[in-house]
């Protein structure tokens, strides 16, 4: 679980220099890229994106 949090933090740190995207969109893009390599981690990223959307709403 810590590695998931670390990856999410890294994603947000690198995305700040680019145009601001929705954190949920960034997480879903990461989940899509990780799906072929680690399905469990991709599912965790999708759950994090879903949690983000439920907090924002």
N, C-alpha and C positions, 0 to 999 in steps of 0.2 A: 504494500500500500504506500509506503514511503517513496518508492521509486516512481509511482504514479504521480504523487504530489510534486516530486522533483522535476519530472518531465513537463508537467503543466506549468510550473514556475519558469522553466527554461523557455517554453513556448511563448509565454507572455513577455519575457524579457527580450527576446529577439523580435517580437512583433511590434514593439513600441516605436522602433525607428521607421517602420512602414506605416501605411495608412491603417487607421484603427479598425480592426474587424471585431465582430461580436465574439466574445470568449467562447460561446457555444459553437459558433461556426469553426473556430480554430480547433476546438476539441473534436468536433465531428470530422474535420479534415485529417486530423492526426489518427483518429480511429480508423478511417478508411485506409490510410497508408499502413497502419499496423495490422490490419485484419489478416493479411496473408502470412505475416511472420509470427504473430502472437494473438490468437483469437481472444484469449482471456483478457489481455491488456486492452485490446480494442473495445471489448464490452465494458470494461471499467471506464474508459474514456467516454463512451456513449452515455453511461450512467452519470458521469460528472457533467456532461453537457445538459442532460435532462434535469439534473439537480439545479444547475445554473439557471435554466429557463424557468423552473418552478419558483425559484427565489425572486427572479426579476419580475415575474407576473404578480 
